Amino acid sequence: MSVGYSSMKHSRSDHKISWSKNGFIAYSDPTSTSNLSITKLESIRGSTWRLAPKKIFQIKTNPNSRLSSITNVYWSTSGMDLAIIDELGNITILSTGVLKNTSSHQLSCFEDVDIIYQDETCERLNTSKQSRISTGDSTTKVIAFKWLNVDKPIISNSPAVRVLTSSDSMVSSGAAADGAAASSDSSGYAYSYAVHQYKSYGTLHPIQGKSGFFTVRRNGEVDFHYQLNNAGFDFKKTTVLLEDVSDLKTLWLEHASIGFNRDGSVIVACFSKLTKSLRVYKIVVNWGEINPNDKLKAPLTLSVEKLISEPLSVIGSNGFPQELSGIDIISPNFSLDTELELLLTFEGPGVTGGETLLQKFQISNEYKNLRFKNESNGYSNGASTSVDNYYTLVQTGETILDNRVLDISFKNFDFMIVLTLRNGEIQLRNRKNLHIIGNGGQKEVIPSAISTLLDAGFKFELPESVPEAISVSPNLCGFVAMNKNNTLEYKATTRPQHEMKKGEILTLSAAFGCKYSSACFTNMSSDDLIIAIQDEILKIPDPNIKDQLILAILQESHRALNFSLDHSKDQIDRLLVNPPIQKLLSLQYSLGKLQPTNETSSIALAILNLRLVAFSIMLSLRTLFHHQQRVTKKGSETLMDAIYRSENILSTLGTINWFIEFLIFTIQELMSCCDVNTSNKDHFDTIVFALLLSKIPRSLIIYSIAGIKRIDGFLQKIQELNNANSPGALNMEILNKSVERYKFLLSLIDLERYEKFLIDIESIFQRNLEKSAALSIEQTLIFQNKIPSSYLGSIGVILNKFQEQFQDTSNLAELYFHDTRWLHFQISNNPKVSKILLKPTDKVPILFNLNDTLIDDVTKVVITNKEKLKKCLRCEYITANDTEGFFSSAIKGGANSNANLNHWPVAFHRTCLCGSCWVYIDHSEVTGF
């Protein structure tokens, strides 16, 4: 009976799917020509989603060897590197988002990968005699793996807590604020949010930005692979045996797990079926020369100490046999309430009341066996004596599962245990008490605290078929399941359909806001969350409730992220490098796709583009200033100095051209509104009023105008200096070429007039603005494209000011008929959406025709090289943003042709201006070849 049971058991040491924090899903996919695939969730025009067609890879450590099956894949904590392990234990590390350029690497699209390390493992002679009867696989098979933690501050938000407000404690922001979307739905309640910063913890590389990982092999070897203290990506390996014993069979390990102590030491727990003993080891890394502070420059070494060796009972409480099916270590985190803990899972006839027994243990040096339950709290907690160098396992909890375990993983800084069962069921459990998290629609409708969507009534559905492997998404909003054919299926968390009850609009907006803020604070891809939000909105039949929920989500997300649209114009510099506004506008874009018109989405894209323009000008000004300081210090200007400066100026021509065209668009729209009756009219068929009356976009426009004028003044000074110093004909030609293009753009519109008009707008509304209403006014403009009631009487005044400023403009008629349709800011109806998640068999529309004129949405210039175009995973933008300069290598005289790498577009080599990732466009997605 025992033999039959063992043959059916799933191998818990395999980890065939891994989902990175950047949203990329790597999985084992054996075919005759490849063994690894990578996919991701991608949006189709912002409103529907699908698992993208996979990219396939052939991973081999020896080009002459056969193609081995991949058993384990692990994305690094940073999401940048992927560890790939085959059935023999050979290890390959892929680095993503980099392109190799001779001996160095440069930032690129995350789909660009480079093998930066390989460790080919041959069968060891001293372990070749070990029996393979128990598993049938290699002696060097990797059965446990763990990346080092990242040495950077940790930002973590607390659960959203429902609190009762009073007249003295009313909230001033969010969906529950007075007059906000869920104020009538809140019953006097609101949700409060908190965020904290902690120091990094666990085992860390002594050099910030460097990484490493530990592996445990079937034969008891522990390998530590670590990056060196140089400028490259090189890894080195140090190996140690858990025990130096003569009987090598005792090191034949069936299960193992790796954890990190708070003091930086490493804990390895393992089980040998031959000895039926559970052993726990402590490994200390002596960094030696890797540590920059080490003066002795000694080599890195590992020291091993055995803490525990205990036999495991193979008989259950009912007298029947049970077997250990897995070991999982939960490491302590930044919370001092957490300790290193072991999860042991048992299966077999000896498990009563279910299929799997899950037990939780802590390591203790208290000389007492605490495994006996008492009636008061479940486990004995009497007095005990601490004994040095004496360690034992203390049971702190247990639960029975109805099915066998497929996988156990940990999320949310290891506060949550993710249990995946063999039937595809997914359970989230609290590490402290092993209780199930969430109500699954069964408990109270209005939760008192929200940490996941499951607390708000969402649940994980079962996959279509019994899965071979499952990976839960970064934000716990969905999962991918692999079937027997190695095909992936994505399923989002769903909420049982019913009529919206009182209080649920606030609950849903708080749940979405809390999770979205968490994704922003941890720099996590939020595509899985966006799918869950859009799917919930689409289910609502009442268009009024649908709009109410969209508005509530936007308001509560801003509150959860502690970001206010009532932003001071004096702090506009911070907005250019502030991730929250980028993430919040990206959310607004996605939610606006489910409204009847494109107004909400267009406003979000317009502000993102204005932020891009201001960012490009800010960085170019800084670069010009620092470069000129270096030239002045040297006393002379070289040809490369002239090229570098002109490359910098030319890199902004596209964004400044876009900006000028945008100003022309606003003039056109305002001219059209001059003939409309504006009396008590709170909505116009244009987004221009929202952008000009709201503080942030108006401040970005004023900032950019000021920056453009500063660049113009800087160029005039450089021309004067060059005329006086005569640096050379080619230098002058290069400078004049960039100045000529720059001046042409400024001739299209009078920036002084436009700036004066914006200042007039500011003064009109500042006089009558009540501070308490400022945030509500900003949100009405940006979220709803409506004129606030307190502004209604001033629209006519604004249009009169506009006419005063521009009526004598010589080229006003030319501006009115100027073609600005390529900006795509005209109001139009959104396509109707019937479902959010597409199946692999569903057709998707063609992106574009390559014969059309294509504009790069980052640099805002016409794309001439269409060989390797990229698209954004969330919005509809495309780019060819490459590293080629504006001047040919012939002009540069063999100098570095990648001089423009130091200019602002490099900031968008990996991600779009909306914050989502770029991916390469496949030929099947376009026409015109």
Sequence and secondary structure as in RCSB ss.txt:
>XXXX:A:sequence
MSVGYSSMKHSRSDHKISWSKNGFIAYSDPTSTSNLSITKLESIRGSTWRLAPKKIFQIKTNPNSRLSSITNVYW
STSGMDLAIIDELGNITILSTGVLKNTSSHQLSCFEDVDIIYQDETCERLNTSKQSRISTGDSTTKVIAFKWLNV
DKPIISNSPAVRVLTSSDSMVSSGAAADGAAASSDSSGYAYSYAVHQYKSYGTLHPIQGKSGFFTVRRNGEVDFH
YQLNNAGFDFKKTTVLLEDVSDLKTLWLEHASIGFNRDGSVIVACFSKLTKSLRVYKIVVNWGEINPNDKLKAPL
TLSVEKLISEPLSVIGSNGFPQELSGIDIISPNFSLDTELELLLTFEGPGVTGGETLLQKFQISNEYKNLRFKNE
SNGYSNGASTSVDNYYTLVQTGETILDNRVLDISFKNFDFMIVLTLRNGEIQLRNRKNLHIIGNGGQKEVIPSAI
STLLDAGFKFELPESVPEAISVSPNLCGFVAMNKNNTLEYKATTRPQHEMKKGEILTLSAAFGCKYSSACFTNMS
SDDLIIAIQDEILKIPDPNIKDQLILAILQESHRALNFSLDHSKDQIDRLLVNPPIQKLLSLQYSLGKLQPTNET
SSIALAILNLRLVAFSIMLSLRTLFHHQQRVTKKGSETLMDAIYRSENILSTLGTINWFIEFLIFTIQELMSCCD
VNTSNKDHFDTIVFALLLSKIPRSLIIYSIAGIKRIDGFLQKIQELNNANSPGALNMEILNKSVERYKFLLSLID
LERYEKFLIDIESIFQRNLEKSAALSIEQTLIFQNKIPSSYLGSIGVILNKFQEQFQDTSNLAELYFHDTRWLHF
QISNNPKVSKILLKPTDKVPILFNLNDTLIDDVTKVVITNKEKLKKCLRCEYITANDTEGFFSSAIKGGANSNAN
LNHWPVAFHRTCLCGSCWVYIDHSEVTGF
>XXXX:A:secstr
 HHHHHHT   TT B EEE TTSEEEEE   SS SEEEEEEEEETTTEEEE   EEE   SSTTS    EEEEEE
 TTSSEEEEEETT  EEEEEESEEEETTEEEE  TT EEEEEEE     GGGTTS  TTT S TT EEEEEE B 
 S EEEE  EEEEE  TTS  SSSTTSTTSTTTTTSTTEEEE  EEEE   SSB SSTT  EEEEEETTSEEEEE
EE SSSS  EEEEEEES   S GGGG  SEEEEEE TTS EEEEEEETTTTEEEEEEEEEE GGGSTT SS    
EEEEEEEEEEE   B TTSSB EEEEEEEE   SSTT   EEEEEEESTT  SSSEEEEEEEEE BSS   S  T
TTSS      B TT  EEEEEEEEEESS EEEEEEETTTTEEEEEETTS EEEEETTT  B S TTSS SS SEE
SSGGGGT B    SS  SEEEE TTSSEEEEE TTS EEEEE B       TTHHHHHHHHHHHHHHHHHHTT  
 HHHHHHHHHHHHT   HHHHHHHHHHHHHHHHHHTT  SS  GGGHHHHTT HHHHHHHHHHHHHHTTSSBSHH
HHHHHHHHHHHHHHHHHHHHHHHHHHHHHHHHHHTS  HHHHHHHHHHHHHTHHHHHHHHHHHHHHHHHHHHHTT
S  TT    S SHHHHHHSHHHHHHHHHHHHHHHHHHHHHHHHHHHHHHH   HHHHHHHHHHHHHHHHHHTSS 
HHHHHHHHHHHHHHHHHH  GGGHHHHHHHHHHH    GGGGGGHHHHHHHHHHHHTT TTHHHHHTS  GGG  
S  B    S SB  TTS      BTTS  B TTT SB    SS EEESSSS EE   S  SS HHHHTTS TTGG
GGSGGGGGSSB TTS BEEE  GGG B  
